[in-house]
Amino acid sequence: MAWLLIALPLLGAGLLLLGGRATDKFGPLLATLLSWGSFVVGALIVLQLTGLGADERSLSVPLWDWVSAGNLTLHAGLLIDPLSMAFVLLITFVGSLIHVYSLGYMEHDPDKRRFFAYLNLFVAAMLILVLADSYLLLFVGWEGVGLASYLLIGFWNYNPAYASAANKAFIVNRIGDFALIIAMAYMLATFGGLDYATVHGSAGSATTTVLTIIGLLLLLGACGKSAQFPLQSWLGDAMAGPTPVSALIHAATMVTAGVYLIVRSQAIFDLTPDARVAVAIVGGITLLYGAIVGCAKDDIKKTLAASTMSQIGYMMLAAGLGPIGYVFAIFHLITHGFFKAGMFLGAGSVMHAMKDRVDMRRFGALSSKVKITWVTFAAGWLAIIGFPFTAGWYSKDHIIESAFSAPGWQGWVFGIVTLVGAGITAFYMSRLFFMTFHGKARWEDDIDPHESPLTMTIPMMVLAVGSLALGAALYPTGILTGWLEPVFGDPGSHESLIPLFAIQASVFVLMVLGVGLAWLRFGRDEVPVVAPVGSFATRAARKDLFQDEFNENFLRRPGASLVAGLEVADDDVIDGGLVGGTSRGLAGVANVVRQAQNGFVRTYAMTMLAGIVAILGAVWVIQ
């Protein structure tokens, strides 16, 4: 049944795109049902796997022979194992809820049929990515989600800013994609294949240098998809698309693809400590970067985008810790998919109530106007700040504890980074919550906030339940660790640098301080409707720590100057000098030579006579 996982949403995308306006009436509902159908197939496959022994839960599903050239043969196939199926359930369940939400959110959009086609295309591409049994087929899904995200972010492309945001996301991701292509070339040259069995099975025979190069290239590829430093600049602008797109791409699917790539390549990273530490360092930098940026944003969706960047940083850092962090990276990825998707959909519900406004300084006191949105959003807020016994508390706190178990200096550096990030997260997410739902009403007189329809609120309720209860359902019961053990093995026990209770107490205190400070500044005190100028640090955070300015001045402009210089060299030196000079010289010689080829018999006779005289003269001289 595995091929149906991909075929069902792909069928929906094809029918809606090729069927055109004829599918306008039933297309969105059909796309939603096909997405749910993929979830049902995934659930049935998981049930089948649970009936097998732990050593039997990795199944290969061959599809076709893809490339055959001499001794090189590359196959296309699917890998059904606990890791891929964990992603399948997350993608199809959360993705299908977003489809349902979109039925209400996009109800009055004249192009909603095309929107649902893109949603189906995105889900299908993401499923190809996580189900592939080789890096080559993974790359097909990798590029598929890049295309689908471009189409969804720029869905309202009649707005130039939205079209620009789609282009930015597409172009920045191509940098990471190029690194992934080079990594695959290294794999093919080193191992003679691109399927996981060949690459991972032969990784031990490669030199540390080669493995480190491959690992760093895979990391750069992951940075593009997961918006990690230094390729994170596209994520905030990607909020230009419809809000369900933000929930789908930036919560449970595309931005997690980089984390999947790293943990799927554990056989490589386990043999190259330098590349693995680089993964953790990138995660730590991005964790703090996103948190700092989130403190200064007034756009509710861009604040959530900064939060996504930061939370993915937690996952990358955990993946960089190796065996002690792989399971917790996936654990946080799953719980984050629920509470962040819920908050993005909640932001869309707020926008629905506020006539598409996104400035939190123009919100306030919405808790009494949109009560379902307030309660469901509160569930996600509690989870992301790590309130005890919520899903986020279970998953993120385990990453912090694992960070303090890293060897040597890594334990102190990564442990402190994760602690500081937890405190900042509690502050800026509480800032968002209080500015939106509490304090005094700051909206314009023409706005009458109202609750969203059931098609929008029911998915939010389901995600809210997951935000609160999923952690307790997966971790204390041992379901998640037992499920993933055939992939990651037993991490064993690791001694923490400081006692466990001290870590837990520190996290709790920082959470309380972050929430309290946010309440004092944005819940109790009056929030100005126009943002004050603020300090240099505040202005820098509002401008994403000058990431775009850096890219413009140190990457784009020097690149443009280099290209312009190469064009001049091409025109003046190559075309004008080498090629042009050679061609002009040959033309001059031809002009001289062609005088003897004028078609007159007398000229040819004189030429023959001159030749005979020259030959006779030469013979006479020699003799």
Long-range contacts (C-beta under 8 A, 24 or more apart in sequence): 1-41, 1-44, 1-45, 2-45, 2-61, 2-78, 2-80, 2-131, 3-61, 3-63, 3-78, 4-37, 4-38, 4-41, 5-38, 5-41, 5-42, 5-45, 5-88, 5-92, 5-127, 5-131, 6-38, 6-124, 6-127, 6-128, 6-131, 8-34, 8-35, 8-37, 8-38, 8-41, 9-34, 9-35, 9-38, 9-120, 9-121, 9-123, 9-124, 9-127, 10-120, 10-121, 10-124, 12-116, 12-117, 12-120, 13-117, 13-118, 13-120, 13-121, 13-124, 16-113, 16-114, 16-116, 16-117, 16-120, 17-114, 17-117, 21-113, 23-113, 24-112, 24-113, 27-113, 27-116, 27-117, 28-102, 28-103, 28-106, 28-112, 28-113, 28-115, 28-116, 29-103, 31-99, 31-116, 31-117, 31-119, 31-120, 32-96, 32-99, 32-100, 32-102, 32-103, 32-116, 34-120, 35-92, 35-95, 35-96, 35-99, 35-119, 35-120, 35-123, 36-92, 36-96, 36-99, 38-92, 38-96, 38-123, 38-127, 39-89, 39-92, 39-93, 39-96, 42-85, 42-88, 42-89, 42-92, 43-89, 45-80, 45-85, 45-88, 46-85, 46-89, 49-80, 49-82, 49-85, 54-485, 54-486, 55-486, 57-81, 57-82, 57-486, 58-486, 58-487, 60-133, 60-197, 61-133, 66-136, 66-137, 72-192, 74-134, 74-136, 74-193, 74-194, 74-195, 75-133, 75-134, 75-195, 76-134, 76-136, 76-137, 77-132, 77-133, 77-134, 77-137, 77-195, 78-131, 78-132, 78-133, 79-131, 79-132, 79-133, 79-196, 80-131, 81-486, 81-487, 82-483, 82-484, 82-486, 82-487, 83-260, 83-263, 83-264, 83-330, 83-484, 83-487, 84-130, 84-131, 86-330, 86-334, 86-483, 86-484, 87-130, 87-256, 87-260, 88-127, 88-130, 88-131, 90-252, 90-333, 90-334, 90-337, 91-123, 91-126, 91-127, 91-130, 91-252, 91-253, 92-123, 92-127, 94-247, 94-248, 94-251, 94-252, 94-253, 94-337, 94-338, 94-341, 94-463, 95-119, 95-122, 95-123, 95-126, 95-248, 95-252, 95-253, 97-341, 97-459, 97-462, 97-463, 98-244, 98-247, 98-248, 98-341, 98-345, 98-459, 100-455, 100-458, 100-459, 101-244, 101-247, 101-345, 101-348, 101-455, 101-456, 101-459, 101-460, 102-242, 102-244, 103-455, 104-452, 104-453, 104-454, 104-455, 104-456, 105-242, 105-243, 105-244, 105-348, 105-352, 105-456, 106-242, 106-244, 107-455, 109-242, 111-155, 114-155, 115-152, 115-155, 115-242, 118-148, 118-151, 118-152, 118-155, 119-152, 119-244, 119-248, 121-147, 121-148, 121-151, 122-148, 122-149, 122-152, 122-248, 122-249, 122-253, 122-254, 123-253, 126-253, 126-254, 126-257, 129-257, 129-260, 130-257, 130-260, 133-195, 133-196, 133-197, 134-193, 134-194, 134-195, 134-196, 135-180, 135-183, 135-184, 135-187, 135-194, 135-195, 135-196, 135-199, 136-184, 136-194, 136-195, 138-261, 138-264, 139-177, 139-180, 139-181, 139-184, 142-177, 142-180, 142-221, 142-225, 142-257, 143-177, 145-225, 145-253, 145-254, 145-257, 146-170, 146-173, 146-174, 146-177, 146-225, 149-173, 149-238, 149-245, 149-249, 149-254, 152-241, 152-242, 152-245, 152-248, 152-249, 153-238, 153-240, 153-241, 153-245, 153-249, 154-240, 154-241, 155-241, 155-242, 155-245, 156-240, 156-241, 156-242, 159-240, 161-240, 162-240, 162-241, 164-237, 165-234, 165-237, 165-238, 165-239, 165-240, 165-241, 166-238, 166-240, 166-241, 168-233, 168-234, 168-237, 168-238, 169-234, 169-235, 169-237, 169-238, 172-224, 172-231, 172-233, 172-234, 173-224, 173-225, 173-231, 173-234, 174-224, 175-220, 175-224, 175-231, 176-220, 176-221, 176-222, 176-223, 176-224, 176-225, 176-231, 176-258, 177-221, 177-224, 179-217, 179-218, 179-220, 179-221, 179-224, 180-217, 180-218, 180-220, 180-221, 180-261, 182-217, 183-214, 183-217, 183-218, 183-221, 186-210, 186-213, 186-214, 186-217, 187-214, 190-214, 196-264, 199-267, 199-268, 200-265, 200-267, 200-268, 201-267, 203-267, 203-268, 203-271, 204-271, 206-271, 208-271, 208-272, 211-268, 211-271, 211-272, 211-275, 212-272, 212-274, 212-275, 214-268, 214-272, 214-275, 215-265, 215-268, 215-269, 215-272, 215-274, 215-275, 215-276, 215-278, 215-279, 216-275, 216-278, 218-261, 218-262, 218-265, 218-268, 218-275, 219-262, 219-275, 219-278, 219-279, 219-282, 221-258, 221-261, 222-257, 222-258, 222-259, 222-261, 222-262, 222-279, 222-316, 223-258, 223-282, 224-258, 225-254, 225-255, 225-257, 225-258, 225-261, 226-255, 226-256, 226-257, 226-258, 226-259, 226-312, 226-316, 227-255, 227-286, 227-308, 227-309, 227-312, 228-258, 228-282, 228-283, 228-286, 228-309, 228-312, 228-313, 228-316, 229-282, 229-285, 229-286, 229-289, 232-286, 232-289, 232-290, 232-309, 232-547, 233-544, 233-547, 233-548, 233-551, 235-305, 235-306, 235-308, 235-309, 236-293, 236-297, 236-302, 236-305, 236-306, 236-544, 238-305, 239-299, 239-301, 239-302, 239-305, 242-348, 243-301, 243-344, 243-345, 243-347, 243-348, 243-351, 244-345, 244-348, 246-301, 246-304, 246-305, 246-344, 246-347, 246-348, 247-340, 247-341, 247-344, 247-345, 247-348, 248-341, 250-304, 250-305, 250-308, 250-340, 250-344, 251-308, 251-336, 251-337, 251-340, 251-341, 251-344, 252-336, 252-337, 252-338, 252-340, 252-341, 255-308, 255-312, 256-312, 256-315, 256-333, 256-337, 258-312, 258-316, 259-312, 259-315, 259-316, 259-319, 259-329, 259-330, 259-333, 262-316, 262-319, 262-320, 262-329, 263-319, 263-326, 263-329, 263-330, 263-488, 266-322, 266-326, 266-488, 269-319, 269-320, 269-322, 270-322, 270-323, 276-320, 276-321, 276-322, 277-320, 277-410, 278-320, 279-316, 279-317, 279-319, 279-320, 280-316, 280-317, 280-319, 280-320, 280-321, 280-406, 280-410, 280-414, 281-320, 282-313, 282-316, 282-320, 283-312, 283-313, 283-314, 283-315, 283-316, 283-317, 283-318, 283-319, 283-320, 284-313, 284-317, 284-413, 284-414, 284-417, 284-418, 285-313, 286-310, 286-312, 286-313, 286-316, 287-313, 287-314, 287-317, 287-417, 287-418, 287-421, 288-313, 288-417, 288-420, 288-421, 288-424, 289-313, 289-545, 291-421, 291-424, 291-425, 291-428, 292-424, 292-541, 292-545, 293-541, 293-544, 293-545, 294-424, 294-425, 294-428, 294-429, 294-432, 295-424, 295-427, 295-428, 295-431, 295-541, 296-534, 296-538, 296-541, 296-542, 297-541, 297-542, 298-359, 298-360, 298-361, 298-531, 299-358, 299-359, 299-360, 300-347, 300-350, 300-351, 300-358, 300-359, 300-360, 300-363, 300-432, 300-436, 301-344, 301-347, 301-358, 302-358, 303-360, 303-428, 303-432, 304-340, 304-343, 304-344, 304-347, 304-432, 306-428, 307-340, 307-384, 307-425, 307-428, 307-429, 308-340, 310-421, 310-425, 311-336, 311-340, 311-384, 311-396, 312-336, 313-421, 314-396, 314-399, 314-418, 314-421, 315-399, 317-399, 317-403, 317-414, 317-417, 317-418, 318-399, 318-402, 318-403, 321-402, 321-403, 321-405, 321-406, 321-410, 321-414, 323-488, 323-489, 323-491, 323-492, 324-402, 324-405, 324-406, 324-491, 324-492, 324-494, 325-399, 325-402, 325-403, 326-484, 326-488, 326-491, 327-480, 327-481, 327-484, 327-488, 327-491, 328-395, 328-398, 328-399, 328-402, 329-399, 330-480, 330-484, 331-394, 331-395, 331-398, 331-474, 331-475, 331-480, 332-392, 332-395, 332-396, 332-398, 332-399, 334-395, 334-470, 334-474, 334-480, 335-383, 335-391, 335-392, 335-394, 335-395, 335-466, 335-467, 335-470, 335-471, 335-474, 336-384, 336-392, 336-395, 338-383, 338-391, 338-463, 338-466, 338-467, 338-470, 339-379, 339-380, 339-383, 339-384, 339-390, 339-391, 339-392, 339-463, 339-466, 339-467, 340-380, 340-384, 341-463, 342-376, 342-377, 342-379, 342-380, 342-460, 342-463, 342-464, 342-466, 342-467, 343-377, 343-380, 343-381, 343-384, 345-456, 345-459, 345-460, 345-463, 346-373, 346-376, 346-377, 346-380, 346-460, 348-456, 349-373, 349-451, 349-452, 349-456, 349-457, 349-460, 350-377, 350-436, 352-452, 352-456, 353-449, 353-450, 353-451, 353-452, 354-443, 354-447, 354-449, 355-446, 355-447, 357-443, 357-447, 360-432, 360-435, 360-436, 361-435, 361-442, 361-527, 361-528, 361-529, 361-530, 361-531, 362-442, 362-443, 362-444, 362-529, 363-435, 363-436, 363-437, 363-442, 363-443, 364-435, 364-436, 364-437, 364-438, 364-439, 364-440, 364-441, 364-442, 364-443, 364-527, 365-437, 365-438, 365-439, 365-440, 365-441, 365-442, 366-436, 366-437, 366-449, 367-437, 367-438, 369-449, 369-450, 369-451, 370-449, 370-450, 370-451, 370-452, 371-451, 372-451, 372-452, 372-457, 372-460, 372-461, 373-451, 373-452, 373-457, 373-460, 374-437, 375-464, 376-457, 376-460, 376-461, 376-463, 376-464, 377-433, 377-436, 377-437, 377-460, 378-433, 378-437, 379-463, 379-464, 379-465, 379-467, 379-468, 380-463, 380-464, 380-467, 381-429, 381-430, 381-432, 381-433, 382-467, 382-468, 383-467, 383-468, 383-471, 384-425, 384-429, 385-425, 385-426, 385-429, 385-430, 385-511, 385-514, 385-515, 386-422, 386-425, 386-426, 386-507, 386-511, 387-511, 388-508, 389-471, 389-472, 390-467, 390-468, 390-471, 391-466, 391-467, 391-468, 391-469, 391-470, 391-471, 391-472, 392-467, 392-471, 393-471, 394-471, 394-472, 394-474, 394-475, 394-476, 395-471, 395-475, 396-422, 397-503, 397-504, 397-507, 398-475, 400-503, 400-507, 401-496, 401-500, 401-503, 401-504, 402-494, 404-496, 404-497, 404-498, 404-503, 405-494, 405-495, 405-496, 405-497, 411-496, 411-497, 412-497, 415-497, 415-498, 415-503, 419-503, 419-506, 419-507, 419-510, 420-510, 422-507, 422-510, 422-511, 423-510, 423-511, 423-513, 423-514, 424-514, 425-514, 426-510, 426-511, 426-512, 426-513, 426-514, 426-515, 426-518, 427-514, 427-515, 427-517, 427-518, 428-518, 430-514, 430-515, 430-518, 430-519, 430-522, 430-523, 431-518, 431-521, 431-522, 433-518, 434-518, 434-519, 434-522, 434-523, 435-522, 435-527, 438-523, 439-522, 439-523, 439-524, 439-526, 439-527, 440-526, 440-527, 442-527, 442-529
